[in-house]
Amino acid sequence: MGSDAYDVVVIGGGPGGYPAAIRARQLGLSVALVERELLGGICLNWGCIPTKALLRSAEVHHLMQHAGDYGLTASAIGIDLSAIVQRSRKVAKRLNTGVKSLMKKNKVDVYEGAGRLAGPGRVAIDRKGEGALELTARHIILATGARARALPGLEADGELVWTYREAMVPDVLPGRLLVVGSGAIGIEFASFYRDLGSQVTVVEALPRILPVEDEEISALAHKQFVKQGIEIHVGATVASLEKGDGTVTATLKSENGESKTAVFDRVILAVGIVGNVEGLGLENTKVAIDRTHIVTNEWTETGEPGVYAIGDVAGAPWLAHKATHEGVLCAERIAGTAGLHAMKRERIPGCTYCRPQIASVGLTEAAAKAQGRELRVGRFPFVGNGKAIALGETEGLVKTIFDAKTGELLGAHMIGAEVTELVQGFVVAMNLETTEAELMHSIFPHPTLSEMMHESTLEAFGRAIHI
């Protein structure tokens, strides 16, 4: 076995790992990054980025079908599923190549293989066909991500029953599709396939879809999806899946015990994720695992001195931007950077890129009430916004939640066109500890969708102009 010494070794090159490596190099530390598959991780190669490429194709297809609404004529609108998938893969490959360039630019040594702890300050790398290699490091960052959760009896086979991976590279457009789970992943795929023409059914075990979102936003989303033709069953589970010749018969069970069967061409399982904690050599360390995720403190430190964990493997929220922020924070903590602030999870935005889009940050109305706060809640509908009307996107809502006594912005929840781009305005406001006064006195450009952010704030305090 060879031996190389570094200040920092990062295991995992996803949206948490590679930014951690870059930031550590910027701070003058020697860095190695170990990646067993593809730089950029699941997000870039099999998650965030390629799914957005797919959803863009579906959005364009939807607009073409409604060309007449904009005074245009389009005929013989078709779908080339292979070309849609190829475009998505091309986008992912382009960004993967970009990460490779970033590693080279920042002089990060990249090792291909599966990394694991081999003792204090030691990382062993199992390299396919090239033998093992051992690195030493003063600090080791675990950024190994997560994978799709499997439920007993509902395991994916990659053919009739898909995980997100197979759903991103379909060889056929399912005529009838069952999506199990209504979180961001499930709803995005439901939206994608519905816009391309599939008959989609969504099953959610909890009482409502998109359960982490504000209840009012969830209800509006439910209404819109049903209007689009998506069949939704909440408070229901899939009791069994029976595979036939090219079809799957699903038995759906409601919370009152009633059952029904339906036949589908494909099934997508989107029932959560589990951290990749296996094979990391954690057995003889003080690293603690809570179910399937590594336990850390607010500085990404584990119970083992010199070992850190970031991103999906370190628990919720399972978001790429959370992983990136943790990676940078971790590197700065290791380097002893002054003036650091621990990450505030309540200020992490969440986005779902279905149609209509959904975005949020901060407390839901129910969570804020549960804290015993007196609230001021503002709402402004898309139908009251000039830009939304001009775009033909009048379905949506911007909702803001303030502390009635202090004016603190506690949460913002949005559904409608391009809200995933708008939400960052509220994120910045919350991070600056903005009150309603600053938002009211901010001048929003006209005509823009962002004006609804202003109007929602005004409405919370009885001062809305356009409603």
Kinemage of the C-alpha trace (Angstrom):
@kinemage 1
@onewidth
@group {chain A} dominant
@subgroup {mainchain}
@vectorlist {calphas} color= white
{ca met a 1} P 0.000 0.000 0.000
{ca gly a 2} L 1.200 3.474 -0.832
{ca ser a 3} L 0.966 6.395 1.566
{ca asp a 4} L 0.148 10.076 1.029
{ca ala a 5} L -0.427 12.691 3.717
{ca tyr a 6} L -2.986 15.513 3.534
{ca asp a 7} L -4.523 18.100 5.802
{ca val a 8} L -7.984 17.048 4.637
{ca val a 9} L -9.371 13.969 2.909
{ca val a 10} L -12.953 14.180 1.651
{ca ile a 11} L -14.817 10.930 0.980
{ca gly a 12} L -17.494 11.671 -1.592
{ca gly a 13} L -17.485 14.164 -4.458
{ca gly a 14} L -21.096 15.340 -4.489
{ca pro a 15} L -22.532 18.825 -3.831
{ca gly a 16} L -21.174 18.721 -0.279
{ca gly a 17} L -17.836 17.027 -0.867
{ca tyr a 18} L -16.391 18.896 -3.794
{ca pro a 19} L -17.204 22.413 -2.431
{ca ala a 20} L -15.620 21.355 0.883
{ca ala a 21} L -12.495 20.342 -1.022
{ca ile a 22} L -12.374 23.592 -2.988
{ca arg a 23} L -12.903 25.781 0.072
{ca ala a 24} L -10.245 23.904 2.028
{ca arg a 25} L -7.762 24.475 -0.805
{ca gln a 26} L -8.685 28.169 -0.924
{ca leu a 27} L -7.756 28.295 2.752
{ca gly a 28} L -4.327 26.841 2.068
{ca leu a 29} L -4.896 23.240 3.141
{ca ser a 30} L -3.696 20.195 1.210
{ca val a 31} L -6.719 18.194 0.066
{ca ala a 32} L -7.569 14.834 -1.437
{ca leu a 33} L -11.025 13.865 -2.630
{ca val a 34} L -12.120 10.238 -2.953
{ca glu a 35} L -15.033 9.427 -5.270
{ca arg a 36} L -16.182 5.920 -6.165
{ca glu a 37} L -18.429 6.842 -9.084
{ca leu a 38} L -18.926 10.282 -10.657
{ca leu a 39} L -17.833 13.724 -9.493
{ca gly a 40} L -20.862 15.859 -8.719
{ca gly a 41} L -22.588 12.997 -6.938
{ca ile a 42} L -26.229 12.012 -7.236
{ca cys a 43} L -27.430 15.626 -7.463
{ca leu a 44} L -25.482 16.526 -10.551
{ca asn a 45} L -25.525 13.147 -12.299
{ca trp a 46} L -28.792 11.495 -11.229
{ca gly a 47} L -30.819 14.052 -9.306
{ca cys a 48} L -31.188 17.823 -9.183
{ca ile a 49} L -29.718 18.758 -12.547
{ca pro a 50} L -30.886 16.042 -14.977
{ca thr a 51} L -34.410 16.068 -13.544
{ca lys a 52} L -34.633 19.819 -14.175
{ca ala a 53} L -33.600 19.197 -17.776
{ca leu a 54} L -36.396 16.637 -18.085
{ca leu a 55} L -38.909 18.992 -16.487
{ca arg a 56} L -37.886 21.776 -18.867
{ca ser a 57} L -38.707 19.523 -21.825
{ca ala a 58} L -42.094 18.735 -20.271
{ca glu a 59} L -42.741 22.439 -19.662
{ca val a 60} L -41.979 23.320 -23.290
{ca his a 61} L -44.261 20.498 -24.441
{ca his a 62} L -47.048 21.862 -22.241
{ca leu a 63} L -46.592 25.373 -23.641
{ca met a 64} L -46.628 24.064 -27.220
{ca gln a 65} L -49.912 22.298 -26.526
{ca his a 66} L -51.345 25.621 -25.366
{ca ala a 67} L -49.824 27.764 -28.116
{ca gly a 68} L -53.273 29.052 -29.035
{ca asp a 69} L -53.512 30.781 -25.659
{ca tyr a 70} L -50.679 33.060 -26.802
{ca gly a 71} L -51.946 33.742 -30.312
{ca leu a 72} L -49.697 31.128 -31.870
{ca thr a 73} L -50.309 28.041 -33.954
{ca ala a 74} L -48.488 24.763 -33.423
{ca ser a 75} L -49.426 21.480 -35.053
{ca ala a 76} L -48.197 17.879 -35.083
{ca ile a 77} L -46.610 18.297 -31.660
{ca gly a 78} L -44.716 15.119 -30.885
{ca ile a 79} L -42.506 13.596 -28.227
{ca asp a 80} L -39.109 12.028 -28.858
{ca leu a 81} L -38.510 10.392 -25.485
{ca ser a 82} L -35.023 9.244 -26.426
{ca ala a 83} L -34.015 12.790 -27.374
{ca ile a 84} L -35.462 14.161 -24.135
{ca val a 85} L -33.414 11.675 -22.123
{ca gln a 86} L -30.283 12.294 -24.194
{ca arg a 87} L -30.553 16.038 -23.580
{ca ser a 88} L -30.859 15.433 -19.846
{ca arg a 89} L -27.807 13.157 -19.818
{ca lys a 90} L -25.839 15.646 -21.906
{ca val a 91} L -26.553 18.399 -19.388
{ca ala a 92} L -25.381 16.168 -16.528
{ca lys a 93} L -22.215 15.150 -18.371
{ca arg a 94} L -21.366 18.775 -19.113
{ca leu a 95} L -21.540 19.692 -15.438
{ca asn a 96} L -19.636 16.567 -14.390
{ca thr a 97} L -16.832 17.675 -16.708
{ca gly a 98} L -17.026 21.110 -15.109
{ca val a 99} L -16.449 19.659 -11.639
{ca lys a 100} L -13.402 17.788 -12.926
{ca ser a 101} L -12.035 21.088 -14.202
{ca leu a 102} L -12.690 22.736 -10.850
{ca met a 103} L -10.718 20.007 -9.080
{ca lys a 104} L -7.788 20.531 -11.418
{ca lys a 105} L -7.984 24.325 -11.177
{ca asn a 106} L -7.960 24.222 -7.378
{ca lys a 107} L -5.238 21.549 -7.210
{ca val a 108} L -7.377 18.989 -5.394
{ca asp a 109} L -5.979 15.473 -5.725
{ca val a 110} L -8.786 13.165 -6.864
{ca tyr a 111} L -8.691 9.427 -6.177
{ca glu a 112} L -11.142 7.060 -7.840
{ca gly a 113} L -12.415 4.352 -5.535
{ca ala a 114} L -14.400 3.625 -2.391
{ca gly a 115} L -12.974 5.336 0.672
{ca arg a 116} L -13.306 4.173 4.280
{ca leu a 117} L -11.827 4.942 7.671
{ca ala a 118} L -8.889 2.665 8.419
{ca gly a 119} L -7.987 4.024 11.849
{ca pro a 120} L -7.327 7.449 13.374
{ca gly a 121} L -6.258 9.814 10.608
{ca arg a 122} L -6.229 7.100 7.954
{ca val a 123} L -8.340 6.513 4.862
{ca ala a 124} L -8.168 3.332 2.819
{ca ile a 125} L -9.236 3.460 -0.815
{ca asp a 126} L -10.429 0.354 -2.574
{ca arg a 127} L -9.671 0.904 -6.251
{ca lys a 128} L -11.185 -1.394 -8.826
{ca gly a 129} L -8.437 -3.389 -10.473
{ca glu a 130} L -5.666 -1.166 -9.140
{ca gly a 131} L -5.198 -2.450 -5.612
{ca ala a 132} L -5.682 -0.590 -2.359
{ca leu a 133} L -4.183 2.730 -1.361
{ca glu a 134} L -3.967 4.441 2.008
{ca leu a 135} L -3.970 8.161 2.723
{ca thr a 136} L -3.323 9.928 6.008
{ca ala a 137} L -5.082 13.110 7.048
{ca arg a 138} L -5.477 15.357 10.049
{ca his a 139} L -9.145 15.786 9.138
{ca ile a 140} L -11.565 13.478 7.309
{ca ile a 141} L -14.891 14.638 5.890
{ca leu a 142} L -17.584 12.038 5.152
{ca ala a 143} L -19.788 13.193 2.285
{ca thr a 144} L -21.084 9.901 0.923
{ca gly a 145} L -24.667 10.983 0.250
{ca ala a 146} L -27.744 8.785 0.271
{ca arg a 147} L -29.745 6.382 -1.869
{ca ala a 148} L -33.401 5.564 -2.454
{ca arg a 149} L -35.201 3.872 0.397
{ca ala a 150} L -36.637 0.416 -0.286
{ca leu a 151} L -39.796 -0.892 1.378
{ca pro a 152} L -40.213 -4.612 2.080
{ca gly a 153} L -42.317 -6.188 -0.624
{ca leu a 154} L -42.094 -3.089 -2.826
{ca glu a 155} L -38.523 -3.435 -4.035
{ca ala a 156} L -37.556 -1.897 -7.363
{ca asp a 157} L -36.474 -4.196 -10.181
{ca gly a 158} L -35.343 -1.522 -12.636
{ca glu a 159} L -37.821 -2.696 -15.257
{ca leu a 160} L -41.421 -2.431 -14.104
{ca val a 161} L -40.744 -0.880 -10.708
{ca trp a 162} L -38.382 2.090 -10.861
{ca thr a 163} L -36.338 4.226 -8.508
{ca tyr a 164} L -35.471 7.781 -9.523
{ca arg a 165} L -32.563 6.450 -11.610
{ca glu a 166} L -34.705 4.401 -13.960
{ca ala a 167} L -37.372 7.123 -14.000
{ca met a 168} L -34.791 9.545 -15.419
{ca val a 169} L -33.793 7.333 -18.338
{ca pro a 170} L -37.049 5.666 -19.464
{ca asp a 171} L -37.063 3.628 -22.645
{ca val a 172} L -40.820 3.926 -22.871
{ca leu a 173} L -43.417 6.516 -21.885
{ca pro a 174} L -45.770 4.689 -19.480
{ca gly a 175} L -49.415 4.914 -20.412
{ca arg a 176} L -50.382 4.332 -16.768
{ca leu a 177} L -47.949 5.326 -14.039
{ca leu a 178} L -48.124 4.854 -10.277
{ca val a 179} L -45.971 7.127 -8.115
{ca val a 180} L -45.544 5.977 -4.519
{ca gly a 181} L -44.730 8.963 -2.314
{ca ser a 182} L -45.578 12.650 -2.733
{ca gly a 183} L -42.457 14.405 -1.542
{ca ala a 184} L -40.439 16.563 -3.926
{ca ile a 185} L -39.042 13.614 -5.915
{ca gly a 186} L -42.372 11.866 -6.352
{ca ile a 187} L -44.290 15.004 -7.279
{ca glu a 188} L -41.655 16.153 -9.771
{ca phe a 189} L -41.824 12.835 -11.609
{ca ala a 190} L -45.615 12.844 -11.444
{ca ser a 191} L -45.616 16.313 -13.012
{ca phe a 192} L -43.062 15.363 -15.684
{ca tyr a 193} L -44.846 12.251 -16.868
{ca arg a 194} L -48.293 13.842 -16.717
{ca asp a 195} L -47.175 16.747 -18.903
{ca leu a 196} L -45.881 14.237 -21.446
{ca gly a 197} L -49.236 12.452 -21.502
{ca ser a 198} L -49.060 9.600 -18.985
{ca gln a 199} L -52.060 8.842 -16.793
{ca val a 200} L -50.562 9.347 -13.339
{ca thr a 201} L -51.701 8.138 -9.933
{ca val a 202} L -49.989 9.315 -6.739
{ca val a 203} L -50.266 7.449 -3.431
{ca glu a 204} L -49.273 9.152 -0.157
{ca ala a 205} L -49.441 7.505 3.270
{ca leu a 206} L -49.797 10.811 5.106
{ca pro a 207} L -53.021 12.858 5.141
{ca arg a 208} L -51.808 15.276 2.440
{ca ile a 209} L -49.315 15.536 -0.397
{ca leu a 210} L -46.086 17.494 -0.005
{ca pro a 211} L -46.319 17.002 3.766
{ca val a 212} L -43.350 19.233 4.666
{ca glu a 213} L -44.970 22.251 3.020
{ca asp a 214} L -47.420 24.693 4.554
{ca glu a 215} L -50.858 23.073 4.641
{ca glu a 216} L -52.456 25.825 2.566
{ca ile a 217} L -49.839 25.468 -0.173
{ca ser a 218} L -50.212 21.689 -0.088
{ca ala a 219} L -53.961 22.006 -0.579
{ca leu a 220} L -53.544 24.375 -3.523
{ca ala a 221} L -51.024 22.007 -5.117
{ca his a 222} L -53.418 19.076 -4.666
{ca lys a 223} L -56.187 21.032 -6.379
{ca gln a 224} L -53.954 21.973 -9.314
{ca phe a 225} L -52.639 18.445 -9.843
{ca val a 226} L -56.148 16.996 -9.828
{ca lys a 227} L -57.173 19.680 -12.330
{ca gln a 228} L -54.317 18.510 -14.552
{ca gly a 229} L -55.640 14.966 -14.426
{ca ile a 230} L -53.422 13.417 -11.766
{ca glu a 231} L -55.271 10.961 -9.517
{ca ile a 232} L -54.226 11.363 -5.877
{ca his a 233} L -54.801 9.043 -2.919
{ca val a 234} L -53.787 10.406 0.493
{ca gly a 235} L -53.880 8.447 3.732
{ca ala a 236} L -53.247 5.384 1.594
{ca thr a 237} L -50.539 2.790 1.127
{ca val a 238} L -49.532 0.239 -1.483
{ca ala a 239} L -50.209 -3.136 0.121
{ca ser a 240} L -48.693 -5.160 -2.700
{ca leu a 241} L -47.311 -5.091 -6.223
{ca glu a 242} L -47.824 -8.060 -8.518
{ca lys a 243} L -45.738 -8.037 -11.669
{ca gly a 244} L -47.212 -9.404 -14.847
{ca asp a 245} L -46.219 -9.399 -18.487
{ca gly a 246} L -45.276 -5.765 -18.926
{ca thr a 247} L -47.668 -4.496 -16.242
{ca val a 248} L -47.913 -4.219 -12.481
{ca thr a 249} L -51.084 -4.785 -10.483
{ca ala a 250} L -51.094 -2.636 -7.360
{ca thr a 251} L -53.314 -3.110 -4.348
{ca leu a 252} L -54.004 0.237 -2.711
{ca lys a 253} L -55.213 0.319 0.876
{ca ser a 254} L -56.878 3.359 2.427
{ca glu a 255} L -56.572 4.347 6.076
{ca asn a 256} L -60.055 2.970 6.792
{ca gly a 257} L -58.953 -0.447 5.536
{ca glu a 258} L -60.656 -0.393 2.160
{ca ser a 259} L -58.671 -1.898 -0.732
{ca lys a 260} L -58.733 -1.461 -4.474
{ca thr a 261} L -56.592 -2.845 -7.264
{ca ala a 262} L -55.385 -1.094 -10.383
{ca val a 263} L -53.076 -2.000 -13.241
{ca phe a 264} L -50.110 0.156 -14.210
{ca asp a 265} L -47.413 0.009 -16.848
{ca arg a 266} L -44.720 1.293 -14.506
{ca val a 267} L -44.307 2.181 -10.823
{ca ile a 268} L -41.944 4.804 -9.379
{ca leu a 269} L -40.925 4.397 -5.736
{ca ala a 270} L -40.248 7.763 -4.088
{ca val a 271} L -40.534 6.936 -0.405
{ca gly a 272} L -37.475 8.713 0.938
{ca ile a 273} L -33.762 8.077 1.160
{ca val a 274} L -31.244 6.423 3.473
{ca gly a 275} L -27.704 7.561 4.136
{ca asn a 276} L -24.752 5.702 2.665
{ca val a 277} L -23.158 4.741 5.981
{ca glu a 278} L -22.192 1.179 5.094
{ca gly a 279} L -18.594 0.276 4.339
{ca leu a 280} L -17.165 3.466 5.837
{ca gly a 281} L -15.261 1.754 8.641
{ca leu a 282} L -17.380 3.368 11.353
{ca glu a 283} L -17.628 0.225 13.480
{ca asn a 284} L -14.654 0.903 15.731
{ca thr a 285} L -15.096 4.656 15.981
{ca lys a 286} L -17.137 7.067 18.091
{ca val a 287} L -19.206 8.084 15.073
{ca ala a 288} L -22.872 7.699 16.042
{ca ile a 289} L -25.605 6.704 13.604
{ca asp a 290} L -29.261 7.674 14.059
{ca arg a 291} L -31.185 5.080 12.049
{ca thr a 292} L -29.421 5.559 8.711
{ca his a 293} L -27.688 8.901 9.137
{ca ile a 294} L -24.534 10.088 10.863
{ca val a 295} L -25.023 12.277 13.935
{ca thr a 296} L -23.164 15.603 13.961
{ca asn a 297} L -23.146 18.785 16.009
{ca glu a 298} L -23.838 22.247 14.607
{ca trp a 299} L -20.276 22.386 13.223
{ca thr a 300} L -20.566 19.108 11.253
{ca glu a 301} L -18.354 17.300 13.777
{ca thr a 302} L -19.021 13.654 14.632
{ca gly a 303} L -18.175 11.948 17.924
{ca glu a 304} L -14.841 10.817 16.480
{ca pro a 305} L -12.088 13.459 16.754
{ca gly a 306} L -11.045 14.730 13.332
{ca val a 307} L -14.009 13.140 11.525
{ca tyr a 308} L -16.837 15.241 10.087
{ca ala a 309} L -20.014 14.454 8.121
{ca ile a 310} L -21.914 16.685 5.702
{ca gly a 311} L -24.800 16.504 3.258
{ca asp a 312} L -27.383 13.764 2.938
{ca val a 313} L -25.386 11.237 4.972
{ca ala a 314} L -25.641 13.677 7.903
{ca gly a 315} L -29.439 13.836 7.834
{ca ala a 316} L -32.280 16.153 6.905
{ca pro a 317} L -33.000 18.342 5.139
{ca trp a 318} L -31.770 16.304 2.176
{ca leu a 319} L -30.980 19.180 -0.137
{ca ala a 320} L -27.950 19.868 -2.311
{ca his a 321} L -27.639 23.490 -1.215
{ca lys a 322} L -27.654 22.428 2.416
{ca ala a 323} L -24.803 20.020 1.628
{ca thr a 324} L -22.818 22.735 -0.141
{ca his a 325} L -23.209 25.148 2.763
{ca glu a 326} L -22.171 22.443 5.225
{ca gly a 327} L -19.142 21.607 3.093
{ca val a 328} L -17.919 25.197 3.091
{ca leu a 329} L -18.679 25.598 6.801
{ca cys a 330} L -16.813 22.388 7.594
{ca ala a 331} L -13.722 23.461 5.652
{ca glu a 332} L -13.704 26.861 7.343
{ca arg a 333} L -14.125 25.251 10.765
{ca ile a 334} L -11.148 22.983 10.093
{ca ala a 335} L -9.046 25.950 8.953
{ca gly a 336} L -9.939 27.941 12.067
{ca thr a 337} L -11.684 30.743 10.183
{ca ala a 338} L -12.858 33.467 12.547
{ca gly a 339} L -16.429 34.703 12.892
{ca leu a 340} L -18.215 31.564 11.727
{ca his a 341} L -21.929 31.088 12.272
{ca ala a 342} L -23.536 27.684 12.652
{ca met a 343} L -26.062 26.819 9.970
{ca lys a 344} L -29.658 27.690 10.823
{ca arg a 345} L -31.804 24.925 9.397
{ca glu a 346} L -34.964 27.017 9.563
{ca arg a 347} L -33.434 29.334 6.970
{ca ile a 348} L -32.766 26.636 4.395
{ca pro a 349} L -35.135 27.039 1.429
{ca gly a 350} L -36.887 24.106 -0.178
{ca cys a 351} L -37.975 23.945 -3.819
{ca thr a 352} L -40.107 21.519 -5.814
{ca tyr a 353} L -39.897 21.955 -9.578
{ca cys a 354} L -43.270 20.551 -10.580
{ca arg a 355} L -45.909 22.534 -12.452
{ca pro a 356} L -46.840 24.727 -10.644
{ca gln a 357} L -43.553 25.219 -8.816
{ca ile a 358} L -43.438 25.262 -5.018
{ca ala a 359} L -40.900 27.009 -2.792
{ca ser a 360} L -40.664 27.813 0.894
{ca val a 361} L -38.406 28.933 3.706
{ca gly a 362} L -38.918 29.190 7.441
{ca leu a 363} L -41.842 28.132 9.589
{ca thr a 364} L -45.187 26.973 8.277
{ca glu a 365} L -48.235 28.707 9.730
{ca ala a 366} L -48.996 25.643 11.862
{ca ala a 367} L -45.423 25.444 13.187
{ca ala a 368} L -45.407 29.148 14.026
{ca lys a 369} L -48.726 28.827 15.887
{ca ala a 370} L -47.369 25.820 17.774
{ca gln a 371} L -44.659 28.089 19.177
{ca gly a 372} L -47.390 30.197 20.748
{ca arg a 373} L -46.662 33.243 18.637
{ca glu a 374} L -49.167 35.873 17.638
{ca leu a 375} L -49.043 35.996 13.860
{ca arg a 376} L -49.671 38.294 10.949
{ca val a 377} L -50.247 36.274 7.775
{ca gly a 378} L -50.268 37.851 4.324
{ca arg a 379} L -51.423 36.344 1.046
{ca phe a 380} L -51.316 37.571 -2.513
{ca pro a 381} L -52.653 35.556 -5.473
{ca phe a 382} L -50.989 35.346 -8.878
{ca val a 383} L -54.247 36.415 -10.484
{ca gly a 384} L -53.715 39.897 -9.023
{ca asn a 385} L -50.266 40.353 -10.570
{ca gly a 386} L -49.861 42.000 -13.979
{ca lys a 387} L -46.767 40.031 -14.991
{ca ala a 388} L -48.425 36.724 -14.079
{ca ile a 389} L -51.460 37.634 -16.177
{ca ala a 390} L -49.227 38.587 -19.122
{ca leu a 391} L -47.388 35.268 -18.800
{ca gly a 392} L -50.660 33.345 -18.701
{ca glu a 393} L -49.692 32.011 -15.262
{ca thr a 394} L -52.508 33.115 -12.988
{ca glu a 395} L -52.638 30.068 -10.722
{ca gly a 396} L -50.581 30.594 -7.589
{ca leu a 397} L -50.116 32.245 -4.225
{ca val a 398} L -47.435 33.991 -2.171
{ca lys a 399} L -47.919 33.609 1.572
{ca thr a 400} L -45.879 35.355 4.254
{ca ile a 401} L -45.879 34.781 8.014
{ca phe a 402} L -44.728 37.441 10.478
{ca asp a 403} L -44.470 37.726 14.235
{ca ala a 404} L -47.186 40.266 15.061
{ca lys a 405} L -45.216 41.800 17.946
{ca thr a 406} L -41.738 42.105 16.435
{ca gly a 407} L -42.413 42.083 12.701
{ca glu a 408} L -39.917 39.237 12.243
{ca leu a 409} L -40.367 37.312 9.015
{ca leu a 410} L -40.945 33.759 10.218
{ca gly a 411} L -41.767 32.007 6.967
{ca ala a 412} L -42.627 32.395 3.312
{ca his a 413} L -44.503 29.845 1.202
{ca met a 414} L -45.154 30.084 -2.514
{ca ile a 415} L -46.810 28.163 -5.310
{ca gly a 416} L -46.841 29.243 -8.942
{ca ala a 417} L -44.646 30.038 -11.918
{ca glu a 418} L -40.952 30.660 -11.147
{ca val a 419} L -41.375 30.758 -7.368
{ca thr a 420} L -38.178 28.683 -7.036
{ca glu a 421} L -36.356 31.777 -8.307
{ca leu a 422} L -38.338 34.213 -6.154
{ca val a 423} L -37.879 32.481 -2.780
{ca gln a 424} L -34.263 33.554 -2.434
{ca gly a 425} L -35.437 37.111 -1.819
{ca phe a 426} L -37.127 35.929 1.358
{ca val a 427} L -34.080 33.808 2.283
{ca val a 428} L -31.838 36.873 2.135
{ca ala a 429} L -34.406 38.894 4.096
{ca met a 430} L -34.549 36.281 6.857
{ca asn a 431} L -30.763 35.986 7.000
{ca leu a 432} L -30.523 39.765 7.445
{ca glu a 433} L -33.190 39.528 10.168
{ca thr a 434} L -35.447 41.788 8.154
{ca thr a 435} L -38.784 42.873 9.592
{ca glu a 436} L -41.932 43.823 7.738
{ca ala a 437} L -40.815 47.470 7.774
{ca glu a 438} L -37.760 46.851 5.567
{ca leu a 439} L -39.777 44.723 3.152
{ca met a 440} L -42.521 47.336 2.950
{ca his a 441} L -40.013 50.079 2.183
{ca ser a 442} L -38.163 48.019 -0.422
{ca ile a 443} L -38.997 49.010 -3.989
{ca phe a 444} L -39.866 46.025 -6.170
{ca pro a 445} L -39.584 46.476 -9.955
{ca his a 446} L -42.711 46.566 -12.092
{ca pro a 447} L -43.892 44.518 -13.837
{ca thr a 448} L -42.429 41.456 -12.124
{ca leu a 449} L -43.652 38.414 -10.265
{ca ser a 450} L -41.571 39.635 -7.324
{ca glu a 451} L -44.127 42.377 -6.673
{ca met a 452} L -46.298 39.674 -5.100
{ca met a 453} L -43.683 39.282 -2.380
{ca his a 454} L -44.156 42.955 -1.533
{ca glu a 455} L -47.952 42.771 -1.740
{ca ser a 456} L -48.080 39.689 0.476
{ca thr a 457} L -46.097 41.558 3.120
{ca leu a 458} L -48.386 44.575 2.824
{ca glu a 459} L -51.476 42.359 3.038
{ca ala a 460} L -50.243 40.830 6.305
{ca phe a 461} L -50.494 44.282 7.854
{ca gly a 462} L -53.662 45.466 6.115
{ca arg a 463} L -51.908 47.626 3.548
{ca ala a 464} L -52.122 45.684 0.255
{ca ile a 465} L -52.694 47.870 -2.795
{ca his a 466} L -53.809 45.471 -5.506
{ca ile a 467} L -56.214 43.186 -3.694
